Amino acid sequence: MLSSLQHLEDLERRLLEELVNFHLQHGIQSEQYMDPETGGIYEHKLASRIGISSTGDHASPEVVAACGALAEKGLVRLNLRKPDYPVRGVRPTQAGLALVRYWQMTWKQKTLHWLKNNWPSWALPIALTILTSIILRLMGLL
């Protein structure tokens, strides 16, 4: 799954990385942020954390579109914080957290991750080769 989500637009990637950093550093401590129905950081506040200015309490259309695209991909959850205040809160999903962790891995960690998650594709041929050579030696053919 991670490989299919590797290529995000630059703005989407920056927003997701900052959202995960905020989530891990500050968000978990806030009861209001963690509310499953209304929680999250406001879109315009998230945008300002990556240097994009907004007008008042509303994020730019590009930020709103990027957050919507991330939500469609299942990487963030968008919530209306207050019914009478049409600004959305943004929170990362488990898939969003996992993707950012994957981006932050070293090449060695990514290699180990791949080996662990794809072991049938590499372990089975090795095991069959070893088993075949043992059988051939026992039969005297090698």
Residue frames relative to the residue before (quaternion, step in Angstrom):
aa qw qx qy qz dx dy dz
M 1.0000 0.0000 0.0000 0.0000 0.00 0.00 0.00
L 0.6386 0.5553 -0.3391 0.4109 3.56 0.93 -0.87
S 0.6610 0.5216 -0.3294 0.4272 3.57 0.90 -0.83
S 0.6495 0.5128 -0.3336 0.4515 3.62 1.02 -0.63
L 0.7186 0.4171 -0.2436 0.5004 3.60 1.20 -0.42
Q 0.3737 0.7717 -0.4560 0.2386 3.58 1.27 0.01
H 0.7818 0.3513 -0.1697 0.4863 3.57 0.88 -0.93
L 0.0765 0.7729 -0.6190 0.1162 3.53 -0.23 1.34
E 0.6064 -0.5051 0.4482 0.4199 3.54 -1.27 0.29
D 0.6540 -0.5406 0.3561 0.3915 3.58 -1.15 0.62
L 0.6764 0.4889 -0.3010 0.4614 3.60 0.84 -0.93
E 0.6335 0.5252 -0.3322 0.4610 3.60 0.97 -0.82
R 0.6660 0.5050 -0.3025 0.4581 3.57 0.91 -0.91
R 0.6621 0.5011 -0.3127 0.4613 3.60 0.89 -0.89
L 0.6549 0.5071 -0.3123 0.4651 3.59 0.95 -0.86
L 0.6740 0.4986 -0.3038 0.4526 3.58 0.88 -0.92
E 0.6543 0.5084 -0.3205 0.4589 3.60 0.91 -0.86
E 0.6799 0.4750 -0.2956 0.4741 3.60 0.90 -0.88
L 0.6224 0.5424 -0.3364 0.4530 3.57 1.04 -0.75
V 0.6677 0.4831 -0.3030 0.4785 3.59 0.90 -0.88
N 0.6365 0.5181 -0.3348 0.4630 3.61 0.95 -0.80
F 0.6566 0.4959 -0.3074 0.4781 3.59 0.94 -0.90
H 0.6382 0.5485 -0.3164 0.4380 3.56 0.94 -0.93
L 0.7205 0.4482 -0.2492 0.4668 3.56 0.85 -0.97
Q 0.7188 0.4528 -0.2576 0.4603 3.61 1.01 -0.75
H 0.8466 0.1643 -0.0347 0.5051 3.58 0.84 -0.94
G 0.6638 0.5925 -0.3109 0.3342 3.54 0.86 -1.01
I 0.6447 0.5486 -0.3335 0.4149 3.56 0.91 -0.88
Q 0.6517 0.5353 -0.3135 0.4365 3.59 1.11 -0.61
S 0.6865 0.4922 -0.2736 0.4600 3.60 1.16 -0.49
E 0.4189 -0.7111 0.5127 0.2365 3.55 -0.73 1.09
Q 0.6435 0.5282 -0.3116 0.4581 3.58 1.02 -0.86
Y 0.6543 0.5143 -0.3086 0.4607 3.60 0.96 -0.86
M 0.7329 0.4593 -0.2335 0.4442 3.58 0.92 -0.93
D 0.4231 0.7033 -0.4782 0.3127 3.63 1.21 -0.13
P 0.4270 -0.7484 0.4396 0.2535 3.63 -0.59 1.08
E 0.7061 0.4583 -0.2691 0.4680 3.61 1.13 -0.51
T 0.8286 0.1860 -0.0669 0.5238 3.60 0.95 -0.79
G 0.4923 0.7248 -0.3908 0.2820 3.58 1.26 -0.10
G 0.4712 0.6614 -0.5166 0.2713 3.51 -1.39 0.17
I 0.4866 -0.6008 0.5300 0.3486 3.53 -1.35 0.09
Y 0.5463 -0.6149 0.4470 0.3516 3.60 -0.98 0.77
E 0.5985 -0.5946 0.4067 0.3505 3.57 -1.06 0.80
H 0.6929 0.4760 -0.3002 0.4508 3.60 0.84 -0.89
K 0.6368 0.5030 -0.3384 0.4763 3.62 1.09 -0.56
L 0.6108 0.5258 -0.3428 0.4826 3.58 1.08 -0.69
A 0.6471 0.5203 -0.3170 0.4583 3.60 0.94 -0.88
S 0.6675 0.4995 -0.3164 0.4526 3.59 0.92 -0.84
R 0.6035 0.5671 -0.3559 0.4330 3.60 1.14 -0.53
I 0.7328 0.3395 -0.2393 0.5390 3.62 1.19 -0.37
G 0.6608 -0.5755 0.2856 0.3881 3.57 1.24 0.46
I 0.5412 0.5847 -0.4256 0.4290 3.60 1.18 0.37
S 0.3056 -0.7689 0.5327 0.1782 3.56 -0.63 1.10
S 0.1800 -0.7710 0.6028 0.0990 3.53 -1.21 0.55
T 0.4611 -0.6536 0.5181 0.3029 3.53 -1.28 0.31
G 0.8338 -0.0569 -0.0044 0.5491 3.55 -0.45 1.20
D 0.7793 -0.2999 0.2521 0.4891 3.53 -0.87 -1.03
H 0.6297 0.5388 -0.3364 0.4473 3.58 1.22 0.27
A 0.4175 -0.6999 0.5285 0.2377 3.53 -0.97 0.94
S 0.6106 -0.5414 0.4215 0.3954 3.55 -1.24 0.41
P 0.6430 -0.5365 0.3735 0.3991 3.61 -1.16 0.50
E 0.6138 0.5523 -0.3524 0.4404 3.61 1.08 -0.68
V 0.6633 0.4949 -0.3017 0.4734 3.57 0.97 -0.86
V 0.6346 0.5208 -0.3266 0.4684 3.59 0.97 -0.85
A 0.6632 0.4981 -0.2991 0.4719 3.60 0.95 -0.88
A 0.6563 0.5059 -0.3147 0.4629 3.61 0.95 -0.84
C 0.6465 0.5007 -0.3209 0.4779 3.60 0.98 -0.81
G 0.6337 0.5250 -0.3203 0.4693 3.58 1.05 -0.77
A 0.6500 0.5088 -0.3142 0.4690 3.58 0.98 -0.83
L 0.6422 0.5102 -0.3207 0.4738 3.60 1.00 -0.80
A 0.6418 0.5155 -0.3209 0.4684 3.58 1.04 -0.76
E 0.6354 0.5280 -0.3247 0.4605 3.61 1.01 -0.80
K 0.6913 0.4572 -0.2652 0.4927 3.58 1.10 -0.69
G 0.5087 -0.6830 0.3976 0.3416 3.58 1.29 -0.02
L 0.4969 0.6852 -0.4081 0.3421 3.58 1.23 0.35
V 0.7733 0.1362 -0.0953 0.6119 3.58 1.24 -0.42
R 0.2870 -0.7033 0.6153 0.2107 3.50 -1.36 0.27
L 0.2054 -0.7727 0.5920 0.1008 3.56 -0.94 0.94
N 0.0314 -0.7971 0.6025 -0.0248 3.58 -0.86 1.01
L 0.3948 -0.6382 0.5890 0.2998 3.55 -1.18 0.55
R 0.3851 -0.7533 0.4847 0.2219 3.56 -0.58 1.13
K 0.7835 0.0159 0.0209 0.6209 3.57 1.01 -0.87
P 0.5401 -0.6555 0.4081 0.3347 3.62 -0.85 0.85
D 0.7435 0.3945 -0.2273 0.4897 3.60 0.97 -0.75
Y 0.6832 0.4123 -0.2548 0.5463 3.59 1.31 0.10
P 0.1842 -0.8669 0.4544 0.0897 3.60 0.12 1.29
V 0.4209 0.6470 -0.5223 0.3625 3.58 0.73 1.06
R 0.3466 -0.7783 0.4922 0.1785 3.55 -0.78 1.02
G 0.3326 -0.6816 0.6147 0.2169 3.48 -1.29 0.62
V 0.2119 -0.7814 0.5794 0.0942 3.58 -1.05 0.77
R 0.0310 0.7777 -0.6267 0.0369 3.57 -0.95 0.93
P 0.4593 -0.6721 0.4876 0.3156 3.62 -0.98 0.67
T 0.3781 -0.6694 0.5834 0.2617 3.55 -1.20 0.56
Q 0.6917 -0.4308 0.3465 0.4646 3.58 -1.26 0.01
A 0.6308 0.5265 -0.3351 0.4611 3.60 1.06 -0.72
G 0.6441 0.5154 -0.3185 0.4671 3.60 1.01 -0.76
L 0.6418 0.5106 -0.3162 0.4769 3.57 0.98 -0.84
A 0.6693 0.5068 -0.3013 0.4521 3.59 0.91 -0.92
L 0.6533 0.5201 -0.3240 0.4447 3.60 0.95 -0.82
V 0.6709 0.4771 -0.3098 0.4756 3.60 0.90 -0.85
R 0.6132 0.5237 -0.3533 0.4742 3.61 1.02 -0.70
Y 0.6397 0.5241 -0.3236 0.4598 3.59 0.99 -0.81
W 0.6409 0.5211 -0.3221 0.4625 3.61 0.97 -0.85
Q 0.7143 0.4673 -0.2516 0.4561 3.57 1.03 -0.77
M 0.5009 0.6576 -0.4243 0.3697 3.61 1.26 -0.08
T 0.4730 -0.6192 0.5366 0.3240 3.55 -1.23 0.48
W 0.6716 -0.4809 0.3517 0.4404 3.60 -1.23 0.22
K 0.6290 0.5351 -0.3375 0.4518 3.58 1.05 -0.71
Q 0.6606 0.4945 -0.3048 0.4755 3.58 0.95 -0.85
K 0.6392 0.5151 -0.3273 0.4679 3.60 1.04 -0.76
T 0.6331 0.5264 -0.3291 0.4624 3.58 1.02 -0.78
L 0.6676 0.4855 -0.2969 0.4801 3.59 0.90 -0.90
H 0.6093 0.5438 -0.3379 0.4678 3.58 1.07 -0.78
W 0.6723 0.4910 -0.2971 0.4676 3.59 0.91 -0.94
L 0.6533 0.5166 -0.3187 0.4524 3.59 0.89 -0.89
K 0.6653 0.5107 -0.2966 0.4567 3.57 0.95 -0.90
N 0.7584 0.4008 -0.2122 0.4682 3.59 0.88 -0.92
N 0.7640 0.3189 -0.1827 0.5303 3.60 1.21 -0.31
W 0.2214 0.8385 -0.4840 0.1167 3.58 1.17 0.43
P 0.6147 0.5424 -0.4017 0.4082 3.70 0.89 -0.53
S 0.6565 0.5368 -0.3222 0.4207 3.59 1.04 -0.70
W 0.7683 0.3048 -0.2024 0.5253 3.62 1.11 -0.43
A 0.6726 0.5170 -0.3163 0.4245 3.63 0.98 -0.68
L 0.6402 0.5526 -0.3329 0.4171 3.58 0.95 -0.81
P 0.6761 0.4677 -0.3254 0.4672 3.67 0.79 -0.79
I 0.6309 0.5204 -0.3386 0.4654 3.61 1.02 -0.73
A 0.6640 0.5018 -0.3030 0.4642 3.59 0.90 -0.95
L 0.6624 0.4988 -0.3154 0.4614 3.61 0.94 -0.79
T 0.6285 0.5299 -0.3317 0.4628 3.58 1.02 -0.74
I 0.6648 0.4916 -0.2997 0.4760 3.58 0.90 -0.90
L 0.6640 0.5062 -0.3008 0.4608 3.58 0.90 -0.95
T 0.6486 0.5147 -0.3166 0.4628 3.59 0.96 -0.85
S 0.6742 0.4845 -0.3118 0.4620 3.59 0.89 -0.83
I 0.6213 0.5216 -0.3462 0.4712 3.63 1.02 -0.67
I 0.6630 0.4984 -0.3103 0.4645 3.61 0.89 -0.90
L 0.6636 0.5022 -0.3091 0.4603 3.59 0.92 -0.87
R 0.6416 0.5080 -0.3294 0.4710 3.63 1.02 -0.71
L 0.6488 0.5151 -0.3163 0.4622 3.57 1.01 -0.81
M 0.6935 0.4539 -0.2676 0.4914 3.55 1.08 -0.70
G 0.4822 -0.6945 0.4102 0.3419 3.56 1.30 -0.13
L 0.4895 0.6808 -0.4218 0.3450 3.55 1.19 0.33
L 0.7241 0.3621 -0.2430 0.5344 3.59 1.26 -0.13
